[in-house]
Amino acid sequence: MSVEENVAKKLKTSKMIGTHNGTFHCDEALAVFLLRQTGTYRDADLTRTRDPKLLDTCDIVVDVGAVYDPEKLRFDHHQREFDGVFGHGYSTKLSSAGLIYKHYGKEIISGHLNLSPEDPKVETLWLKLYKVLIEYIEAIDGVDNGVQQYPPEIPPKYRIRTDVSTRVGWLNPAWNESVDSKSVDVRFEKASKLVGEEFISRLEYYGNAWLPARELVQNGLEARSAVSPSGHIILFEHFCPWKEHLFDLEKELSIPDDQKPIYIVYPDETAGNWRIQAVPISPDSFISRKPLPEPWRGVRDDALSTVSGIPGGIFVHASGFIGGNQTQAGALEMARRALAM
């Protein structure tokens, strides 16, 4: 049976995804995987070819064909006039991976996490995944489009050869290795699974761990006036990663500087005591909005309780960015007195 007849036979029973044959890359490997996470293409077969007639028999085509037309289900980015970007502040030109994520990402997220497509969480995760996966989807887009990470006149001190694009590249046959198109197709499927599993692991983390933490931070932010009338103290009954979420939410909610939190109080659940942490001026900064008082810094245990006048003192870091107390009440009192000093 000819290739043309085989393709026609498969089309009668299942959807067909088309992409190019020959050397494969990370972008179309991920694009094919992503499509297979959708309801329409979940069980789709794959044709790897550059023959326009064969591509025309496919239901959807990625990374080949010199056409970007979502209505016609054609998603190539190699044509000279192509300048598509993700939007939302991102300017890296998209590859086939970015194109498929842009158009099908919300469906993939809602389906995998069992969320309604209209759930605001889907939009949040769709944007967050692209933002966080700059080293993943946007990096794949950049590599495939030849976008330099830094000015060409600056020689890199070292090169990274463990990124996902490089690992996919290593799955291609060596130049002097005897292979046929069928064996290369098998290697492509392995590459698609590799890059896809990494995407799914990130989706599950951000859906099942990152998003619940964001909700806890938002709840704490909204309830902070009950902890302190000034709104400068947030209390968490359970620890969660809070810095990134706090800065994102402050921006989204347009909280004025004079109403932003200064101290976060939360349990150290492994030690069975409580922490007070000063909010930094930015997520990655070591400079605090208001460090804990200078007389407390570097002092521990009973000496800290004496100098602060608050029982149960454990420590205050020498820089004043964090401290500890044996009880929630003690940690909250440290925050309230620090605000007044």
N, C-alpha and C positions, 0 to 999 in steps of 0.2 A: 504494500500500500504506500502510495507516495505521501510526502509530507502534506501536500495540499489536501489529499483525501482524508488523511488522519485528522487534520485540523477540522475539516468540515464535519467529520463524524463526531468528534468531541463536542462541537458547538451545538449539536442536537440535544445533548444531555446535560451540559454544564456551561457555565460562563467561562470565557477565555480572557486571560490577561496577556497582553503583548508587551515585550520589551526587546532590546537589542541582543544579538548574540555576540560571541567573541569574549574578549576580556570584560569582566564584570566589575562593578564598583559598588561602594557602600550605598550610594543614594538610591539606585534602582532596587538593590537588595532590600532596603528598608521600605521603599515604596510598595513593592510587591507584598511584603509581609503585612504592612498596614492595610492594604486593600483586603487581604484575607481575614482581617479582623472585623470587616463590615458584614452586614446581613446579606448584601447582594453578591459579594465575591468570596464568601467564607469557604466554599468548596471549589473555587475556580481553578482551572488548569492554567498552565503557563506555556506560551510560545515565545521562544527567543529567536528573533529573526530581524533582518533589515529589509526584507522583501516587502515593498509597499502593498502588494496584492494580498499577501498573507496577513499583514497588519490590519488591512481593511476588514478582514473576517473576524477580528478580535472585538470583544465587547468594550474593552478599555485598553488604552495604550499609554505606557509611561517611558520616558527617557529616550524616545526615538520617534522619528516621523516629522520633526521640524514643525510641529503644530502645538500651540497651547490654546485649547478651546474647551472649557469645562462642559459646555452644553453638548459637545460632540464626544466627550470623554477622551480627550487627547491631552496628554500632560507631558510635553517635551519642553526643554529649556535651552536647547543648543542653538536655536535660530538667532540670527544676528540681532533682530529687533526685540528680542525678549528682554524685559527689564522688571519682571514681576518680583515683588518682595512680600513678606508676611504682613507688613503694616504694623500698627500699634507701636511705633517708635523704632522698629527694626528696619535696617536698610540693606542687609546682605541679600544679594540676588538669590532667588530660590533655585534649588535643584528639584529633581522629581520627588525626592523625599519630602522636602518642604512644601511642594505643591499638593501632594496627597494629604499631608498633615493639615494644611490650611483648609482644604475642602472637606476632608473626611474625619478630621481629628475629633470633633465634638461627638460624632456618632460612635467612634471607637471608644472614647472615654465613657460615655453614658452606657454603652452596651457592656463594657468590661466591668464597670463598677455598679451596674444595675441601678442607674439613676435615670430619671426622666430627662429627655433631651432639653426640656424647658427649665430644668433645675438650674438656678444661678451657679451652683457648684461646678457645673460642667464648663461654663464660660471661664470661671476662675481657674480651673485646672488646665483648660486649653491654653490660656495665656501663660500660666505659670510654667507649664511643661516646656513651652518654647523658650521662655526666659531662662529657666534653670538649665535646660539642655542646650545652652549655647555651645557647650563643648560637644554636643551630640548632634541635634538636628541642624542648628545654624552652622556648626563647624563642618558637618557633612556638606551642607550647601556651599560653604566657602571653599572647601577643598575641591569639590567637583567643578566649581566655577572659576578656580584659579585665583581666588581672592587672597592677597597677601595679608598675613597677620601683623606685619610690621613693615616699615619702609625698606625697600630693597637695598639701600646703601648701608643698612645696619646688619652686620653679620651675626647670626645667632650664636650664642655661646655653646648651645647644645641643641640636639633635635630629639623630639619625642617619636618613638617608633612603636608605642604600645596603644595608640589611639585606635578607635574602632575602625576608621577608614583604612588604616595600615593593616590591621588584622584581617579585614576582609580581603584586602589586596593580596595577602600572602596565601589565600586559598585558591588563587588562580594558578594554573599549571606553570611550571618553569618553562623558559623559552625552548629548552632542548628536550622537553618531556613529550612523549608520544601520547596524544589524546585525540578523541573524536568529539563531535558536538554533544553526543549523549552524555559522556563522562563529564564534560564541562557543565552541562545543565545540572548534573547531580551536585557538583561543587557549588554552583550558584544557589541551589536550594539549601545547602549547608550554610552558606554565607547569609542567606536571608533569615534563617533560623537564628544564627548567632546574633545578628544585629537586632532582630525582632525581640529576642528574649531580654536583651538589655533594655530596650524601650519599655517592655511590659513591666520589668522589675522597677523601673523608675515611676511608671504610672501607678503601680500598686503602692509604692512608698508614699507618693504625694497624695494619692486618694485616701489611703488608710491611716497615715501617720501625720503628714504635713497638714492636711486640711482639718482634721480634728483639733490639732494644736492651734490653728488659726481661729477656730471657733471659740476655743477656751480663752485665747487672748482677747478676742473681741468682746466676749462676755465680761472679762475682767476690766477691760477698758470702759465699758458702759456702766459698770457697777462701782467704779472707783470713788465716786463722790460719797458713797455710803461708808467707805473706809476712812476717807479724809475729806472734809468739805472743800479743801483746796483742789482736789482731784489729782494730787501729785503722788499718790501711793496706789499701787495695784496689788491686790492680794490674790494669790493663786492657792487653792486648797490642794492642788496636785501640781507637781512639777511638769512643765512642758517647754519645748524650745520656743522662746518668746521674742527674741530680738528682731529678727527679720519681719515677723508678723506685726510687731508693734510699729515699726517704722512704716511699713506698707499701709497699715490702717490709719495711722496719724495723717498720712498724705491723702488717702482716699476720703477720710472724714473731715479733712481741712481743719484739724485741731490747732488752735492758736498756740504760739510758743509758750505763753504764760499759763496755759492749761494742760500742757503735756506732762505725763508722768515723770517723776524724778527717781523714785525708788520702787523696786519690785520686791515683794516678800513672798517666799514660797518654801515648801518643805524640802529638806534634804532627806528623802525617804530611805536612803541606804543607811544614814547615820542616826536617823530618828530625832533630828533637831530641825532648826529653821534657819533660813538664809535671808539676808537683805542685800540686794544688789543695786548699785547705782546705774541708771540708764546712761549708756554712752552717747556721745554727740552724733555718732553714726554707727551703723551695725558693726563695722570692722575697726572702730576706733578704740584706743585704750584711754582716751580722755572722757571723763564723766561729765554729765550735765551739772551735777553737784556731788562731788565725792563725800564720803562720810567724814565727819569732823576730824580735823587734824589731831586733836588731843587723843583720839581713840586709835589712831593708826598705829599698827605694829604692836598693839597691846592685846593680851590674852587673859582668858579665864577670870579669876577673882580680881585681878588688877583692872581688867576692862569693866567689870561690874562696878568697881569702886569709882573709876574715873568718869564713867557714863552715868552712874546712879541708877542703873537698870540691872536687876538681878538676872542671873543665868547667862552672863556674857561668855562667849566662847573665843572669838577672835575678831579683829578687823585687819584686813590686809594693809600692808605698809603704804599702798597707793590710795587706799580709801575706796576702792571700787566694789568691795564685797566684805560682808561680815556675817557673823553667826550668833545665834542665841539658842538656848535650850528649848524655848517655847515660842509658839506663835505670838502670844501676847508680848513677849519680850522683844521679838523682832519688829513687831509693829510699833512698839514704843521707841525703839531705836530709830525707826524711820521718822516718826513724828518729831522727836527731839532734834534729829539731824536737820529737818526742814527749818526748824526755828533757830538754828545756830548759824 
